[in-house]
Amino acid sequence: MKKLFIFFLLATPFVAMSQAHSGYTASYSSSFTIADPSYSEKILSLWKDFENNTLDNHLDMFADTVTMMLGNGAMIKGKAENLKSAKEYRNSMKNYKATLDAWMSVKSTDRNENVVCVWGNETHMDKDGKPVKSRLQEVWKFNKDGKIDLMLQYTAPGNM
């Protein structure tokens, strides 16, 4: 069952691409190809940095103008502000553990930009010792200089 779900999860973007003429126009892009997996490796190392609470390890991957739109609706702009916010959030959690279901590197052919999509789960204890489980989907975009300039995060309670 889990394999079937993951197949549908991964197939959905490609089905959506093939139906680009269904009355919708993509505001960003509807033309993607599989891209260099090294972009995914960069994002996975950032996930590991967050898990290990070593957020300073890969600051060179971020553009100074990076914007992150978090699952709680918050939008944080700028490299320094994002680092500060991420450290505060991570330090509020105990026993943090991330698991990944899937990831892929894609490139928008019409914009010539690299994007990484990640699906996973996180579990931790909040500051009051209450267990928290969340499902995550993140979209990370790289600028022309190979730096992360945008991250969109979607969350839901519970794990897969």
PESULRA-V748743 format. One line per field, one symbol per residue. psi: psi as a letter, one per 30 degrees, with the letter a starting at -180 (. if undefined). Layout:
psi = ???
This chain:
psi = eeeeeeeeeefeeeeeefhfgggkkkfdlgjllklkffeeeeeeeeeeeeefhhffehfffklfgkkkjlfgfkkkkkeeeeeeeeeeeeffklhkkkkkellkklkkfffhkkkkkkkalkklkafggkkkkkkkkkjkkkafggkkfkkkkklklll.
